[in-house]
Amino acid sequence: LALNMSDGVHRRVIRYHYPGGTPKAGRIIDCGASDAHIDVLAALRRDGVDLERFTARVYDDGLEGWRLLNSGSDDVARDGCWSTVNDMRRCECSLEERRVDRGAEAGSSASLVDVPPPGEQGGFFGIGIFQGKSAQNLGTLWRSAYQLGASFAFIIGTRFKRETSDTPKTWREIPCYDYETWEDFAQHSPFGAVWVAVEMGGTPLEEFEHPPNCVYILGSEDNGLNTTILRACRHHVALPVQGDRLPSYNVAVSGAMLMYDREAKRRTKLLASKMHEMSTNGRDGVDSIKRSGARATR
């Protein structure tokens, strides 16, 4: 992308990354050689960024921080937003997922993934592994996901040869999505589902309240989840251990424990709701036939 700048015209590029990613691993948009104003939001949209789902921030050298880029704003043309790197001018952008209003979400049919009906879950969830290295673990997790009510499973950045370890043929029941990179996952994960990182050092599982719509992200068997991904997730939950033992489980076992906890808490809430309903409705066959205003007799 180098260009002779003796004529005063610079080649301009936009580098952007999704939540959980880093600038060095970001995507590049080549805007060509120009000294004219460049509509950064329009360039992001042409490159496939869903601006209904993501907001964009640009790095301002003058302010030394990330500034929100608003539609129709011309201030991105300021010199502080374009830094000179290797004979070109580069604008750094960071994408952030918009927070979804629960009331508005209920009336929206938008979804970036065609998830199966969630049944009686009162929401939907998916579960998957980041850079997993074992096909057996993915197959076991996929099977458990189906049995415990997940709508889908997934893998990000596969490090193993594709082979089946799913004897019940779970692929007939729920899908398993294969994302090549973290950026691919961030761009196409389900709309309105919050990310939940499963890694040591988070909120204890016994204290955690599972979101109605969410995506659980498990770390690989050897490396876990990095700090960048943990920061990008809305929640960070940790599995329990006894005493001071090392909280390190097989990734498929971790996923099964997490989903069982979700299902157990769902059933507990359902039972409590039924008991409350019974207590407010009175005694069937007695209170329901008592005459209004009837006096008690000794």
ABEGO torsion letter per residue (X at the ends): XBBBAAAGBBBBBBBBBBBGBBAAABBBBBAEBBABBBBAAAAAAAAGBBAAABBBBBBBAAAGBBBBBBBGBAAAABAAABBBBGGBBBBBBBBBBBBBBAAAAAABABBABBBBBAEAAGEBBBBBBBGBABAAAAAAAAAAAAAAGBABBBBBGBABBBBBABAAGAAAABBBBBBABAAAAAAABBBGBBBBBBBBGBBBAAABBBBABBBBBBBBAAAEBBAAAAAABABBBBBBBBEABBBBBBAAAAAAAAAAAAAAAAAAAAAAAAAAAAAAAEBBGAAAABBBGBBBBX
